[in-house]
Structure formats: structure tokens, C-alpha cells
Amino acid sequence: MTIRRKVKKVIDKDTFQTYRKIQGTDRVRIAGMDGAELNTALGKRQRDQMKRKIQGKIVTLQPVGRSHGRIVAKVRHKRKLLK
């Protein structure tokens, strides 16, 4: 199953919020991606890069599970898998 959603807000490198909920949540974690903590300079840089890439844009999600109340999904933007 694939789902298309517009990204409302990038929270950090591997987590973002959508405008419409998916299976009861609007938070998505990108499968296979791990970003630095936001309290570090690297974490803030990674978040800002992801904001420029997907915030306000349409992404395609392929859910693979759940973690901490979020959907875990393979995410594509412009047909490219985010990783």
C-alpha cells in the first residue's frame, strides 16, 4: 500500500508531520534513517537539509510498521527513496 501526503513540518532528519493522519497519527519516521540529536549542531544541520528537501512538498509513503506512536515508512520524494 502506498500513500501520498503533504509534509507539514520536519521535526528532525528522520521524522516529519503530515497534514492528514495515517492510521491515527500524523507523525512519520523514515525507515532506515537515523539522524543526530537536535541538541547538536549536526542534528540541526540535518533537520534544516531535510526541511529544504521535503517540507511543504508531497511525498509517497509505504508503511512498514509503527514505533513510539509514529508510522515507520519508506518515503519517496520525486521518485527517489529518502535514506
C-alpha positions as CSV (number, residue, x, y, z in Angstrom):
1,M,0.0,0.0,0.0
2,T,1.3,3.4,-0.9
3,I,0.0,6.7,0.5
4,R,0.7,10.3,-0.7
5,R,0.8,13.1,1.8
6,K,1.9,16.7,2.0
7,V,4.6,17.3,4.6
8,K,3.5,19.9,7.2
9,K,6.6,20.1,9.4
10,V,10.0,18.4,9.5
11,I,10.8,17.6,13.2
12,D,14.3,16.2,12.7
13,K,16.2,14.3,10.0
14,D,14.2,11.2,10.2
15,T,10.7,12.3,11.5
16,F,8.1,14.6,10.0
17,Q,4.5,15.6,10.4
18,T,1.8,15.4,7.7
19,Y,-1.4,17.4,7.2
20,R,-3.6,14.3,7.2
21,K,-3.4,11.4,9.5
22,I,-2.3,7.9,8.5
23,Q,-3.7,5.1,10.7
24,G,-4.5,7.5,13.5
25,T,-1.2,9.6,13.6
26,D,0.2,12.4,11.6
27,R,3.9,11.6,12.5
28,V,6.1,9.6,10.2
29,R,9.5,8.2,10.8
30,I,11.6,7.4,7.7
31,A,12.6,3.7,7.7
32,G,16.3,3.0,7.8
33,M,17.3,6.6,8.5
34,D,18.9,7.8,11.7
35,G,19.7,11.4,12.4
36,A,21.9,13.1,15.0
37,E,20.2,14.5,18.1
38,L,18.7,18.0,17.7
39,N,20.7,19.4,20.6
40,T,23.9,19.1,18.4
41,A,25.0,21.3,15.6
42,L,25.0,18.3,13.2
43,G,21.4,17.5,14.2
44,K,20.2,21.0,13.4
45,R,22.0,21.0,10.1
46,Q,20.5,17.6,9.1
47,R,17.0,18.9,10.1
48,D,17.4,22.0,8.0
49,Q,18.6,20.0,5.0
50,M,15.5,17.8,5.3
51,K,13.3,20.8,5.6
52,R,14.6,22.2,2.3
53,K,14.1,18.9,0.6
54,I,10.6,17.9,1.7
55,Q,8.7,20.5,3.9
56,G,5.6,21.6,2.1
57,K,6.0,19.0,-0.6
58,I,4.2,15.8,-1.5
59,V,5.8,12.5,-0.5
60,T,4.9,8.9,-1.2
61,L,4.8,6.6,1.9
62,Q,5.0,2.9,2.1
63,P,4.2,2.0,5.7
64,V,6.3,-0.8,7.2
65,G,5.5,-0.6,10.9
66,R,5.0,1.6,13.9
67,S,7.3,3.0,16.6
68,H,6.6,5.3,19.6
69,G,3.2,6.2,18.1
70,R,4.5,7.0,14.7
71,I,4.2,5.3,11.4
72,V,7.5,3.9,10.1
73,A,7.6,4.1,6.3
74,K,9.8,4.0,3.3
75,V,9.5,7.5,1.9
76,R,10.0,8.8,-1.6
77,H,10.1,12.3,-2.9
78,K,10.3,12.9,-6.7
79,R,10.6,9.1,-7.1
80,K,13.8,9.0,-5.0
81,L,13.9,6.9,-1.8
82,L,15.0,9.0,1.1
83,K,17.7,7.3,3.1
